């Protein structure tokens, strides 16, 4: 049964334990790209860094968490640009890549030299998307996806889950599932965690953030989900969750009137 609860709440961060000192390490650029800039977006427990420098890039330390390493590009879908948004401990990454002729950018999985498009290919449908997080086995990927309606001239934006735990991969539009059932427009999925035997997806919808706890492994039906509203700091508030750890703790942005 679908349950929408408010068992969590937003709080200001307390003082947290940090390292005594930090130093900056220049990771450089992938060879042959000619890029004047590079960006880092995620780091794994092994110290691998996913990012972007014209193409999606992965910096790999010489040994786990070493300060020396090398950067390689991860490829595209035939276009000239791609980017990596997240990396797991196996070195698999997700992000986005432009298709042939740079027609659109699509959510992708970068895995051992391959670039796999995760979104469906539908004749006559213009779409775009970004994969933002993945699990340790790269069998669950979340992100945001949009389709263009040429009749109205508008985009429909949705959170998605790509689920490869079954016999074949399944791309699930979470906005469609929950808007049809309960009128909730989920337009961005930012993180996924497996905690014990259950899956948790961090989502945003306008100015509200949620955790979706899928309890039976079926994202195609709202009845199996427990959607938890993360709440607000005060009246007229908004939240924008950005990350979640293996304990279910969430960080992000919050604002309110007053």
C-alpha positions in Angstrom: 0.0 0.0 0.0 1.3 3.5 -0.8 2.1 5.5 2.3 3.1 9.2 2.3 4.7 9.9 5.6 6.5 12.8 7.3 8.7 10.8 9.6 11.9 12.7 8.6 12.6 16.4 9.1 15.0 19.1 8.0 17.6 20.3 10.4 20.7 22.6 10.2 24.0 20.7 10.0 25.9 20.5 13.3 29.6 20.8 13.5 30.9 17.6 11.9 34.2 15.9 12.3 36.6 16.9 9.5 40.2 16.2 8.7 42.7 18.4 10.4 44.1 19.7 7.1 43.4 19.4 3.4 45.6 20.0 0.3 44.5 20.5 -3.3 45.5 18.0 -5.9 45.5 19.0 -9.6 44.1 16.0 -11.5 44.9 17.5 -14.9 43.2 16.8 -18.2 42.6 13.7 -20.3 45.3 13.4 -23.0 44.3 14.4 -26.5 41.1 16.4 -25.6 42.6 19.8 -25.8 40.3 20.9 -23.1 41.3 24.0 -21.1 39.0 23.0 -18.3 38.1 19.9 -16.3 35.5 19.4 -13.7 35.2 16.8 -10.9 31.7 15.7 -9.7 32.1 12.5 -7.7 34.6 10.4 -5.9 34.5 6.7 -5.0 35.7 4.9 -1.9 38.7 3.9 -3.9 39.5 7.5 -4.9 38.4 7.3 -8.5 37.1 10.7 -9.6 34.3 11.1 -12.3 33.9 14.3 -14.2 34.0 16.2 -17.4 36.6 17.7 -19.8 34.8 17.9 -23.2 34.2 14.2 -22.7 33.2 12.2 -19.6 36.4 11.5 -17.7 37.6 9.2 -15.0 40.7 9.8 -12.9 42.1 6.6 -11.4 44.7 6.6 -8.6 47.8 4.4 -9.1 46.7 2.6 -5.9 43.4 3.1 -3.9 43.3 6.7 -2.7 46.8 7.5 -3.8 47.7 11.1 -4.7 49.0 10.1 -8.1 47.1 8.6 -11.0 45.9 9.1 -14.6 42.8 10.4 -16.4 41.0 8.7 -19.3 38.0 9.6 -21.4 34.9 7.4 -21.2 33.4 8.0 -24.7 30.2 9.4 -26.1 27.1 8.2 -28.1 28.6 9.5 -31.3 28.4 13.2 -30.5 31.2 15.4 -29.4 30.5 15.8 -25.7 29.7 13.7 -22.6 30.0 14.0 -18.9 30.2 11.7 -15.8 28.1 12.6 -12.8 28.7 9.7 -10.4 31.1 6.7 -10.0 30.8 3.5 -7.9 33.5 1.5 -6.2 33.8 -0.8 -9.3 34.8 2.2 -11.4 31.5 2.2 -13.3 30.1 5.7 -14.0 26.9 7.3 -15.1 26.1 10.7 -16.7 25.1 12.0 -20.1 26.3 11.9 -23.7 25.3 13.5 -26.9 24.1 11.3 -29.7 25.3 11.2 -33.3 25.2 14.7 -34.9 24.7 16.1 -31.4 20.9 15.8 -31.8 20.3 15.4 -28.0 22.0 14.3 -24.8 20.9 11.1 -23.1 21.4 9.4 -19.8 24.2 6.8 -20.1 26.2 4.1 -18.2 30.0 4.1 -18.7 31.2 0.5 -18.1 34.5 -1.0 -19.0 35.0 1.0 -22.2 31.3 0.9 -23.3 28.7 3.7 -23.3 25.2 2.4 -22.9 22.2 4.6 -23.5 19.6 4.1 -20.7 16.6 6.0 -22.1 14.3 4.5 -24.7 14.6 5.3 -28.4 11.1 6.3 -29.6 10.6 7.3 -33.2 9.5 11.0 -33.6 10.0 11.8 -29.9 12.6 14.4 -28.9 14.1 13.7 -25.5 17.0 14.5 -23.3 18.3 13.3 -19.9 21.1 12.9 -17.3 21.9 9.9 -15.1 22.9 11.2 -11.7 23.7 8.2 -9.5 24.1 4.4 -9.5 24.4 1.5 -7.1 27.5 -0.6 -6.4 26.5 -3.2 -9.0 25.4 -0.7 -11.7 22.0 -2.5 -11.8 20.1 0.6 -10.5 20.6 4.0 -12.0 18.5 7.2 -11.3 18.3 10.6 -13.0 16.2 13.1 -14.8 14.6 12.8 -18.2 12.4 15.0 -20.4 10.3 14.6 -23.6 9.3 17.5 -25.9 5.7 17.9 -27.0 5.9 19.7 -30.4 2.2 20.4 -30.3 2.3 22.5 -27.1 5.9 23.5 -27.4 6.6 22.3 -23.8 8.8 19.8 -22.1 7.6 17.1 -19.7 10.3 16.5 -17.0 10.5 13.3 -15.0 12.6 11.5 -12.5 13.6 8.0 -13.7 14.9 4.7 -12.4 16.8 2.3 -14.8 16.5 -1.2 -13.3 18.6 -4.0 -14.5 18.0 -6.5 -11.7 15.7 -8.6 -13.7 15.9 -10.5 -17.0 16.2 -7.3 -19.0 16.7 -3.6 -18.2 13.6 -1.5 -17.4 13.3 2.3 -17.7 10.7 3.6 -15.3 9.3 7.1 -15.5 8.6 7.8 -11.8 6.7 11.0 -12.5 4.2 9.1 -14.7 3.7 6.5 -12.0 3.2 8.8 -9.1 1.4 11.7 -10.9 -1.2 9.4 -12.3 -1.8 7.7 -8.9 -1.4 10.6 -6.5 -0.9 13.9 -8.3 2.8 14.2 -7.3 5.1 15.4 -10.0 8.6 13.9 -9.4 10.9 15.6 -11.8 14.4 14.8 -10.6 16.0 11.7 -9.0 19.4 12.6 -7.5 20.6 9.6 -5.6 20.0 5.8 -5.0 21.0 3.6 -2.1 20.5 0.0 -1.2 20.2 -0.3 2.6 19.8 -3.9 3.6 17.3 -5.5 1.3 15.5 -2.3 0.4 16.1 0.5 -2.2 15.9 4.2 -1.4 15.7 6.9 -4.1 16.2 10.6 -3.3 13.8 12.8 -5.3 12.7 16.4 -5.8 9.4 17.8 -7.0 9.3 21.5 -7.4 10.3 22.9 -3.9 9.8 19.6 -2.1 12.2 16.7 -1.5 11.3 13.1 -0.9 12.8 9.7 -0.3 11.1 6.8 -2.1 11.5 3.5 -0.3 10.7 0.8 -2.8 9.8 -2.3 -0.7 9.2 -5.1 -3.2 11.5 -4.2 -6.1 8.7 -3.0 -8.5 9.1 0.7 -9.4 6.3 0.4 -12.0 3.5 0.7 -9.4 3.0 3.3 -6.7 1.3 0.9 -4.3 4.7 -0.7 -3.4 6.4 2.6 -2.5 6.7 4.5 0.7 7.2 8.2 -0.2 8.7 10.2 2.6 8.4 14.0 2.6 11.6 15.5 4.0 9.8 18.6 5.3 10.9 22.2 5.6 12.9 24.5 7.8 10.0 26.9 8.2 6.8 28.4 6.7 6.8 29.0 3.0 9.9 26.8 2.7 11.5 24.9 -0.1 14.0 22.1 -0.2 16.3 20.7 -2.8 18.0 17.5 -1.7 21.3 16.7 -3.4 22.9 13.6 -1.8 22.2 10.6 0.4 24.5 8.3 2.2 24.2 4.6 3.1 22.6 5.5 6.4 19.7 7.4 4.7 21.0 10.8 5.8 20.4 13.5 3.3 22.0 16.9 2.5 20.9 19.7 0.2 19.5 23.2 0.1 16.6 24.7 2.2 15.1 28.1 2.4 12.0 29.6 4.0 10.3 32.9 4.7 11.4 35.1 7.6 
